[in-house]
């Protein structure tokens, strides 16, 4: 449905997005992750046609996205970051206005508005001015405006930003409901939000796409095969003795306050019996263990390592 | 065109949903009423709207930028321009819609002074030719001023900047086509005099609707609106 081919976007000397390529099939729910300034919103604006790329192509349903391709805008429902809405309008008035801009009139427009109000659970607020709504309701109005013309592609940029925890849960549930019916790009810098809602992740950092895949695939690719071992420290003993275990490529130790030592042991990724090797080493050295566990990589650790790598000077 | 009308009607409604619209309308009606009472409703004065129309011409210099300043600057400031520009509406339709909204509000404002024409009809027997031409002239001048204001509003997020830039543009235009033109010799003064708004307005006040004046205001309004479209389009390229 969406294809980006080596897309660059610069603002003067600032390269906001560099050589970004990915494709999203119809029906997918894709999370776009990255810290502030990573290039997420610029990429989204390129897809919506609000910005043209400096280089490369953005293709939507086989047609190249360009500012003059106004027809393509009918295929996109876009909830921008911060959800800007005209404060002085009523909810219904705003949706009627949007309906007219999308060429809907008369009874069909009324029916569509009613359906969308129901779908976004905002019917009870239809006569209320937007400025008098809570943030949670405003977010629903923004979603209703993005969904009104029933676009095949839904792009939600930071949809839970600024909401309280209860509103975040409400909005997340609403997005999960909607996601099954549209190809959805969910932009966020909140990991749990994307992790719970999306079946594929794109991680941006420093203007580049750093990772692309399902959560499981990304974690598998991250290559970490790390074990944590805590053992009783011994006076005059070499605390790095686990580093000599076959297959270990890195071992860092830390003395804990209570006479115990914690070792973080990284094995080569092809080592499948690392736990057994560590157990055998502990027996050989007569170490008293209180913990030996596989430190499974998390999305958070992967995300942080990608972001940190992007920030390292070249 | 339907989209432009949707935008225009939203703009007119927005003027009345915010205090600025009511304040501008109330001030204009109040001042024009006072002026009409003091200048026209006096013994021995001719039964004409000329004094009020002349007064309105100067008031428009302040009122038109006040109407136009929010047309785009407000959308740019709040970010609502992005949802608007992600609809399948052309940039021209957006600009025309906004502009027509401003013009609609100006029309309502001028229409409010028709009550003075009614008063004049009650107390005297006015000549309607100069009145109709005078109102047509005011509307044309207002249309020109609003087009200038629309351009400046499309260039900034700040309504005050949009207001002041429009006002300074008018002051520069009046200075160039007035005092400066009088100081310069031919052919420069001839060129500058063609830009004079008061000279053209004077013809309308006499009851004459000249095609060249109509073309002047409409053509220049189109030029400034094209500039506003370019300013809006440039957002996609910056």
Interface residues (C-beta under 8 A of the other chain):
Chain A: X11 X48 X49 X50 X51 X52 X67 X70 X71 X73 X74 X76 X78 X80 X82 X84 X85 X86 X87 X88 X89 X93 X97 X98 X100 X101 X102 X103 X105 X145
Chain B: X2 X3 X6 X7 X10 X13 X14 X17 X18 X78 X79 X80 X82 X83 X84 X85 X86 X87 X88 X89 X90 X233 X236 X237 X238
